[in-house]
Amino acid sequence: MPKLKTHRGAAKRFSVTGSGKVRRYKAYRGHLLTGKSPKRIRGLRGGSLIPEVFEDRIKKLLPYQ
């Protein structure tokens, strides 16, 4: 059987924690930050976890994580 390839776009966006949950970072933090309020930027700072209903889909894209 051929090896499964990691979906590189997903690998740059998601990571699997030690307990098996999928972590993501928030959008809208890349550029054009001067027009966004400090409160909004602070809210975008931390990461969050993917809902459990989507975990299986993401883990299929990250077979070796």
Contact map, one row per residue, 1 for C-alpha under 8 A:
11100000000000000000000000000000000000000000000000000000000000000
11110000000000000000000000000000000000000000000000000000000000000
11111000000000000000000000000000000000000000000000000000000000000
01111100000000000000000000000000000000000000000000000000000000100
00111110000000000000000000000000000000000000000000000000000000100
00011111001000000000000000000000000000000000000000000000000011110
00001111111000000000000000000000000000000000000000000000000011000
00000111111100000000000000000000000000000000000000000000000000000
00000011111110000000000000000000000000000000000000000000000000000
00000011111111000000000000000000000000000000000000000000010011000
00000111111111100000000000000000000000000000000000000000000011000
00000001111111000000000000000000000000000000000000000000000000000
00000000111111100000000110000000000000000000000000000000000000000
00000000011111110000011110000000000000000000000000000000010000000
00000000001011111000011100000000000000000000000000000000000000001
00000000000001111111111000000000000000000000000000000000000000001
00000000000000111111111000000000000000000000000000000000000000000
00000000000000011111100000000000000000000000000000000000000000000
00000000000000011111100000000000000000000000000000000000000000000
00000000000000011111110000000000000000000000000000000000000000000
00000000000000011111111000000000000000000000000011000010000000000
00000000000001111001111100000000000000000000000011000010011000000
00000000000001111000111110000000000000000000001111000000000000000
00000000000011100000011111000000000000000000001111000000000000000
00000000000011000000001111100000000000000000011100000000000000000
00000000000000000000000111111000000000000001111100000000000000000
00000000000000000000000011111100000000000001000000000000000000000
00000000000000000000000001111110000000000001000000000000000000000
00000000000000000000000001111110100000001001100000000000000000000
00000000000000000000000000111111100000000000000000000000000000000
00000000000000000000000000011111100000000000000000000000000000000
00000000000000000000000000000111111100000000000000000000000000000
00000000000000000000000000001111111100001000000000000000000000000
00000000000000000000000000000001111110000000000000000000000000000
00000000000000000000000000000001111110000000000000000000000000000
00000000000000000000000000000001111111011000000000000000000000000
00000000000000000000000000000000011111111000000000000000000000000
00000000000000000000000000000000000111111100000000000000000000000
00000000000000000000000000000000000011111110000000000000000000000
00000000000000000000000000000000000111111111000000000000000000000
00000000000000000000000000001000100111111111100000000000000000000
00000000000000000000000000000000000001111111100000000000000000000
00000000000000000000000000000000000000111111110000000000000000000
00000000000000000000000001111000000000011111111000000000000000000
00000000000000000000000001001000000000001111111000000000000000000
00000000000000000000000011000000000000000011111100000000000000000
00000000000000000000001111000000000000000001111110000000000000000
00000000000000000000001111000000000000000000011111000000000000000
00000000000000000000111100000000000000000000001111100000000000000
00000000000000000000111100000000000000000000000111110110000000000
00000000000000000000000000000000000000000000000011111110000000000
00000000000000000000000000000000000000000000000001111111000000000
00000000000000000000000000000000000000000000000000111111000000000
00000000000000000000000000000000000000000000000001111111110000000
00000000000000000000110000000000000000000000000001111111111000000
00000000000000000000000000000000000000000000000000011111111100000
00000000000000000000000000000000000000000000000000000111111110000
00000000010001000000010000000000000000000000000000000111111111000
00000000000000000000010000000000000000000000000000000011111111101
00000000000000000000000000000000000000000000000000000001111111100
00000110011000000000000000000000000000000000000000000000111111100
00000110011000000000000000000000000000000000000000000000011111111
00011100000000000000000000000000000000000000000000000000001111111
00000100000000000000000000000000000000000000000000000000000001111
00000000000000110000000000000000000000000000000000000000001001111
